[in-house]
Amino acid sequence: MSVHAADRHDVIRVRGARENTLRDVDVELPKRRLTVFTGVSGSGKSSLVFSTLAAESQRLINETYSAFVQGFMPSLARPDVDLLDGLTTAIIVDQERLGGNARSTVGTVTDANAMLRILFSRLGDPHIGPPGAYAFNVPSVTAKGGITVQRGGRTRTEKAEYSRTGGMCPRCEGMGQVSDVDHGALYDPEKSINEGAILIPGYSMEGWYGRIYRGCGWFDPDKPVGRFTTRELDDLLHKEATKIKVDGVNLTYLGLIPQMQKSWLSKDVDSLQPHIRAFVERAITFTICPECDGTRLAEGARSSRIDGVSIADACRMQITDLAAWVRGLDEPTVRPLLDALAHTCDAFVEIGLGYLSLDRPSGTLSGGEAQRTKMIRHLGSSLTDVTYVFDEPTIGLHPHDVRRMNDLLLALRDKGNTVLVVEHKPQTIAIADHVVDLGPGAGTDGGRVVYAGDVAGLRAADTPTGRHLDDRATLKDEVRTPTGVLAVRGADTHNLRAVDVDVPLGVLVAVTGVAGSGKSSLIHGSVAPQDGVVVVDQGAIKGSRRSNPATYTGLLDPIRKAFAKANGVKPGLFSANSEGACPACNGAGVIYTDLAMMAGAATTCEDCEGRRFQASVLEHRLGGHDIAEVLAMSVAQAERFFAEGEARIPAAHKVLVRLVDVGLGYLTIGQPLTTLSGGERQRLKLAVQLGQDGGVYVLDEPTTGLHLADVAQLLGLLDRLVDDGRSVIVIEHHQAVMAHADWIIDLGPGAGHDGGRVVFEGTPAALVADRSTLTGEHLAAYLDA
């Protein structure tokens, strides 16, 4: 019997992929199977999966819309690949943090809040209005006046009134907290506006803000602010938006505090730039709104109840408890709604997030929690023959929870979908139907497929992944002796239950426990705020395509100064974002042409040939190299170049040594940050933080994005930090890090209100021998003890 033509398209074919570091990659991926992509960090996994396969699928889908609709959508360029055949619709579930909007919560991003609002608008007693009356983002509005009506060919004006009942708390405007501003941090009372009295970052008197505040006319810009009248000070600090004209230009005046509210306070504080965040935390005190008690809701919404539970109570419940409450409601009139809400709650529990509550701000979720939250809407979907693309879905998961994630990936595959997973964990690699291993190294040493086949073949393959797949760490023969303790008493952040614990100093401490057990709450809530503590968290690196490792780490500053000194010119000439930029491409190295709804075209600048600098700048040299050649060096090459001779720059060399220490010696120092993988960005951030002065380092899952072969190098770095007299605390799920630690603090026993207690304190050997906790059981199994 002949095969039907439609059944022959059973593979996705990739020919000549060259995105980022990929080197003409050819590979075939089986459809309706689970394929795992492995390789060291920076080997090209994300370039192949996300920048090539998923990007082209999304681009082709966008092209099915009309030109009018495409004009409102982001334009996507075709990936640098010769052929992509057999693609299906791609659904991308990545690690990007959920929006930094302070109004965004777990409930709003998963539509659970929308269903709850409908439920309360139908069953709530007393009934206060439609769903919007229960929404903390909808303010109550009343208006009245005249409206123009046309009837029978005549126009007449009639009186009209309009009202809308919203659920927003009027005191905090739905934020759940109110702010108290320290006026002393906003201005210097001894100075006038012209003398630079305003102390807010970015409010330079030479820029637009200076033009507005000096020319508004409501106060004398030469008069010290401390001598302003009450009216003048109120205008400076609190005046609402008012149209003004300064030097013939129409501008809008806004007082300092409303301007800050608009620019910064309406956003999640953690999403702000570091210097802005530092100012906000110094100048503004946030307290729970006394009127709504942090629920964000108006009195009416809080008073309406179902079986004694308000919508605020429901949103505060742990999702496992909310699921039980929903199932206990016997209301046939809203049965479809109750079933949908129960299904959403079950999806949270199934995916290991049952410990969350719907009122949790989405910006506070970790990368792993954010990724699993995005998965919620795909669980139970009736779609088949689509391609699901996951970026390390096991990040932030305890070994106990990894099995559950594996079951979900297999369930998606068994419904007839193609599942593509970028992953480092051996437990997930083991369940793959097909494995594509990229490498053999990272950066310019990678970008090739070094193995493609089943897991058994990978174990026998002579590749970094194959050689390290069955690696098992061993317990240390001797652990270090603490030099002191950092005492934590009565910690009660989030789900912690008045925890008392002594964190040893001068050693490597691993804080463990299942996801949601309270690890981050303990360390970030009680340890990180203390003096001398340097925190390396999972926050995303912010930077445009003009940013690179040299600019991000501060490496470029001493290099520019050295070039300027050696050649007797200004340092600004050696910045592609300043005076030295090529005028044709403005220092970008490429010319971008906007083609409206079609993907824009980028061509290498003909004037500078992609080097980004003016020709005259490249005539200046240091140690025989111009600035473009230096930026094209790898970190390892630059480390040797700036170590001795004419080009010796101790400040630059110190930064480069830290980059080599974290395993980034292969990176080009001028490589755009946008081309770095997640693991590379994490280690770049680690290298920057290692340069700070501090006695205690807190690292939040430093193995994120690291290949099995890279973990050993990370452990060596942690050992060097401790041996140099630092204390290192890591929040970690990786068993190799647990086994290597000197001391373990294990939280649990479960997640949410089932956790929040210290269930074990001691050495890794004692934890394995005890086996009284989930962490102990899995560590013993990992060590085969």
Salt bridges, closest charged atoms under 4 A:
ASP24 OD1 - ARG18 NH1 2.82
GLU28 OE2 - ARG15 NH2 3.01
GLU56 OE1 - ARG59 NE 2.80
GLU56 OE2 - ARG78 NE 3.96
GLU63 OE2 - ARG59 NH1 2.73
ASP80 OD1 - ARG18 NH2 3.11
ASP82 OD1 - ARG18 NH2 2.89
ASP85 OD2 - ARG13 NH2 2.53
ASP94 OD1 - LYS374 NZ 2.63
ASP111 OD2 - ARG377 NH1 3.76
GLU158 OE2 - ARG151 NH1 2.83
GLU158 OE2 - ARG156 NE 3.76
GLU232 OE1 - LYS223 NZ 2.98
ASP235 OD2 - ARG231 NE 3.81
ASP235 OD1 - LYS239 NZ 3.76
ASP293 OD2 - ARG316 NH2 3.76
GLU299 OE1 - ARG302 NH2 2.79
ASP313 OD2 - ARG305 NH1 3.17
ASP321 OD2 - HIS753 NE2 2.86
ASP330 OD1 - ARG335 NH2 3.91
ASP339 OD1 - ARG335 NH1 3.65
ASP346 OD2 - ARG327 NH2 2.31
GLU369 OE1 - ARG360 NH2 3.69
ASP385 OD1 - ARG32 NH1 2.86
ASP414 OD1 - ARG413 NH2 2.79
ASP433 OD2 - ARG413 NH1 2.99
ASP462 OD1 - ARG467 NH1 2.70
ASP470 OD1 - ARG459 NH1 2.41
ASP471 OD2 - HIS468 ND1 2.58
ASP502 OD1 - ARG489 NH2 2.93
ASP537 OD1 - LYS685 NZ 2.69
ASP557 OD1 - ARG560 NH1 3.46
GLU579 OE1 - LYS570 NZ 3.02
GLU609 OE1 - ARG611 NH2 3.67
ASP626 OD2 - ARG621 NH2 4.00
GLU629 OE1 - ARG621 NH1 3.40
GLU629 OE1 - HIS625 ND1 3.36
GLU639 OE2 - HIS653 NE2 2.75
ASP661 OD1 - ARG720 NH2 3.70
ASP700 OD2 - HIS524 NE2 3.25
ASP719 OD1 - ARG480 NH2 2.88
ASP719 OD2 - HIS740 NE2 2.62
ASP723 OD1 - ARG480 NE 3.47
ASP742 OD1 - LYS476 NZ 2.68
ASP742 OD2 - ARG480 NH1 2.72
ASP754 OD1 - HIS753 ND1 3.33
